[in-house]
Amino acid sequence: MRDLPDAPAVTARLLAWYDRHARDLPWRVGPAERAAGIRPDPYRVWLSEIMLQQTTVAAVRDYFHRFTRLWPTVGDLAAAPDDRVMGEWAGLGYYARARNLLKCARIVARDLGGRFPDHYEDLLALPGIGPYTAAAIAAIAFDRPETVVDGNVERVVARLFDVPEPLPRAKPRLKSLAATLTPDDRPGDHAQAMMDLGATLCTPKSPACGICPLRDPCRARAAGTAADLPRRAPKEAKPVRRGIVYVAQRADGALLLERRPDKGLLGGMLGWPGSDWSDAPRDRPPFAADWKTLPGEVRHTFTHFHLILTVRTAPLPQDTLPAGTILIAARDFRPSDLPTVMRKAYDLWRRR
């Protein structure tokens, strides 16, 4: 097997390919623009990276356009009402990201003069910014030579170096190997080129090795193992939990909701009063009434478990407001303000 060419040669091939084939993304300053001296907006880079965590470019595009239209600067986002931001986020999931998005925006606007830090360590200190996101912002927005490793990059590196260890055990080695390729010149373009290569050519299934700019130095292509990498340890089956939600409406159309605790799943979000989520949830309606169980059920999948919800409904007496609940007038209620699982419950109730 031929030795892998030196890192500068690999990077040069990759950047030459990126200069011709870079994806057109709404948050990206492309290679031609960067060569002309146009610099990325750190706010847009940060916002896109937070949105892209554990989801896809296709899912994020419309959200990104809407957020930047409503809140074009970090100061605008920092001044936005929590409920409005959480409502616009609904559907992207992982709502802790949205809460941290607001916390981070307010720190940057209030304490940092509206300017994002330009070094990895300082970015890492901000809410919601972990090692990957800090490296991505530092590299893409500020051209710092940080190693940016997402799922696409892991796949490219696993194949380029023919790494047989399965994920997630291989993650430290893959990051170490990726670091050997990170250049001092154009590190932001290099990071985006690695991502683009994984997203467009070095895909999970049927990689396009014949037109890949790294086909010659790729050890997995030479060994015939590219389509099998990266290997993954078998996933454990997700457990199933159950719960009950209670949808109550007053005669004038007002709806009874609650705000979930800041910590935990759907923290800080509006939702229907409900039971715990467990193998055997306890039936604890918010007030005494003749509760009717609706036919059908709500199914939703979180990162670590599947959830099945039963929806129960009853009229809300005129002067009843149980402790810990919120009454929202019909004219003020927007289903889009609810997280997806609660909106599914609303849709089932509405079809009753």
N, C-alpha and C positions, 0 to 999 in steps of 0.2 A: 504494500500500500504506500502510495506517495505521501510524503510528509505534507502537513498543512502549510501553505505559504505563510509568510510573516503577516502579522496583523495589519500593518499599513497597506499591504497589497489587497487583502480582503476588504478592508474599509474603502479603499479607492474604487474597487469594482462595485461595491454596494452603493456608494454615493453617486457614481456615474449613472447607475441604473435609476436611482431615486431622482436625479435631475431630469430624467426623461419621463418617468412614470409615476411620480408622486401623486397620491390621491388628492382630490380637491375636497377638502373638509372645511366646514364653516368656521372652525376655530383655528385653522392653520394658516400660517404665512408660508407660502410655497417656496421652493428653492430659488426660483427666478426673482421673486420679490425680495427674499433675503439677500440675494446677491446684489440687488439694487439698493440695499441699505434699509429696507423696511423691517422693523423689529416687531416681534409678537407682543401682544398685549398680555401681560401676566394675569390679569383678571380673567380673560377669556381662556387662557391655557388652564388656569386653576379650575374654573367652572367646568370646563369640558372634562378634565381628569376626574373630578369628583363624580360627575354624572356617568362617566364611562366605567366606573368601578362595578364589576360583576354584571355588566350588560353589554350591549352591542352598539356600534356606530349607528346602525339603522334605527334602533330604538331611541337614541339620544338626539338625533338631528332636530326634530320638531321641538323638543323640550329646550334645547339650546337656543334655537331661534326665538322661541317665546320668552325665555328668561332674559335674553340680551335685548329684546325689544322693550320689555317691561322695565328692566333694570340694567341700563347700558354700562354702568360703572359699579365698582364695589361699594361706593358710597350710596348709590341708589338702592342696592340690595340691602345694605346695612340698615337703611331707614324703612324698609318695607315691613308691613305687619306680618307677624309670624303666621297667622292663619292663611293669609294670601299666598305666602311662599309655600307653605305645606300643601295647600290646595293645588297649586301649579305643579308641585312635585309628584302629586298622587299618580300612581301608575308606574313610576320608576322603581318603587320598592326601597327596602333598606332605609327606613325613614330616619334612622340615626344620622345618616349622611346629610339629610336636609336640616336637621337641628344643628349639626356641626357646621354646615354651610353658613348658617346665619351667625353662629358664634364667631366663626373665623372672619366673616365679612365685617362684623362689628369691631373686632379687635384691630383689624387692618385699618378700618376707617377712623376709629377713635384714637388708637395708640400709635399707629405707624404712619399717620398722615396720608392714608389712602394708597400706600405703596407696599407691595409685597416684598418681603426679604428676597435677596438674590443668592443666598447660600443655603445649602442642604440643611445644615444644623438648625438654622433659624427658621426655615420653613417647617421642619419637623416639630418644632415647638408649638405650632398653631393647631387649633382643634380640627380634627378630621383629616389631618395630613399625616399619613404613615410613610414608611421608608420608600415605597414605590412612588407615591405621589410627590413626595419631596424631591426625589431624584428626577422625575419627569418635568416638574416645573423648573427646577434649577437648570436642567439641560435645555429644554425647549424654549423657555422664556428668556433665559439669561446666558445660554451657551456655556454653562459650566460642564466640565468633563465628568459627569456622573453617569453611572451605569444604570440604565432603565430596563427592567426586565418584567414584562407582562407575559401572558400566556402565549402570544404570538412569538415573542422573543425566545421564550423557553423552547418552543418547538424548533425554531431556526437553529438555535445553539445545539440542542440535542442531536439534530441531524448533521450539522456541520462538523461536530466533533465525534459523532457516532457514540453517544452516551447511552449505555444499556440500562443503567439503574432506573427504576420506575419513579414517577412522581407520587407523592411529594418528597420522597427521600432524596431525590436528585437535585432539589432546588438549590441548596448551597453550592454544589459543584457547577451547576449551570450558570449561576450568577458570577462565580469566580471566572469561568471561561468567558462569559460575556464581557467581563471587565478587561480581559486581555485585548479585546477588539475596540474598546472605547477610545476614540482619538481625542487629542487636545484641540484639533482644528475641526470645526463644524460638529461638535458633539450633539447639538440639538437635531440637526439634520440626520446624523447617524442614528440617533434613537428612533426617529420617525421612520427612517428607511428600514430599520430592522422590523418595526411593527408592520409597515406596509408589505414587506416581503412575506411575512407570516400570514397576513390577511389576504393576499392576492395570489401568490405563487406557491409558497411553502405551506399549503393548507393542510388541515388535519387528514383529509382523505384525498387521494389522487393528486399528490403534489406535482406541479408542473416542472419537473427537474430539467426537461429539455431546453427550457427558455430561462432558467434561473441564472442570474448573474454569478452565483456562487457554485454553479454545478461542478466546475473543475476542482476546486479545493474541498468539496463536500465529501467527507469520509463515509457518511451513510449512503450516499448515492453510489459511491464506488463499491461499497460492501453489499449493496442491494437491500439495505435495511431501512431506507428512508420512510417508506409508507408505514412501518411498524413503530416509529418513534414520534414523540416520546412515549415510553411505556408508562402505564398507570397501575397502581395497586388497585385491587378490586374495591369498589365502593360498598359500604354497608347500606343495607336497606333503611330508608327513612322511616321512623316510627309514625304512627297515626294518632293524633289527639282529637278530642271532640270538645265541643262547647255549645253554649246556648246564648243567643242574643235576643233582646226584648225590644221590639219596635212599637212605640206607643205614640198616638197622635190625638191631639185635643180636637174638639168640635170645630174650632176656628182654623184648623190646619197646622197648628204649631206642633213640632216634633220634639220628643224627649231624647237628648243625647248626653254624653259624658265626655270629659277630656281624660285620656288615659295618662297614667303617671309618666313623668319625664323619662324615667329609666325603664328599659325593657322594650319588647317588641311594640312597634307603633307608638313609641313614647311621644307624649305631647300632642298626639293627634285626636281629632274628634272621632267618636264612634258611638255605637249603641251600647247601652248598659248590658252587661252580660255576666256569664259565669266564668269560672276558671277554665283553662284549656288543659284537659287531662284525659286519662283513660275513662274516668267516670265523673264527669262534671256535675257539680251540685246545682240543682235548680233553685236559683235565688233571684226571683223577679224584683224589680225596683219598688213595686208597690203591690198591694193586694188587689187582685182583680180576677176576672174569668179569662185567663190567658188561653188563647187558641194557638195550637201548633200548626204552622203552615205546611202544606204538602211540599215535598222536595227538600233539598238541603244545599248548603253552600260548601263548595270545595275550594281550597286554596293551598298552595304549597309555599312554605317558607324555606329558608336555607337548610334547616336541620330537621324539619318534620312536615308532614301533611296535616292539614286541619280540616275537619268536617264540622260545620255549624248547623244547628237547628235554629229556625227562626220562629219566635212566638210573638203574638201581637194581642193588644187589648186597647180599648179606648182610654184616653187619659182624662180623668176628671178635671173640671175647670180650675179648681184651686189646689191641685196636687203638684208639688215639686219636690221629689225625694232628695234627700241629702246627697251631695256629690254629683247631681245632674244639672243639665243646662237645658233651658227651653228656647228653641229657635223658631221664630215666626216663619210661616210658610213662605213669605216674600223674601226672607233672608236666607233660606236654606238652599245650598247648592250641593248637589250630589258630588260634584267634582272636588269639594273640600274634604271628602272622606277618603281614607286609604282604600285600596282596591278591594280588600276582603270585606270591608264594611259597606262598600258600594254594591258588592254582589248581594249582600243581605238586603239592602234597600231595594235592589231590582227584583229580588224574589218577593219581597213584601208588596211592592207596587203592582205585581202581577196577580195578587191574591184574588 
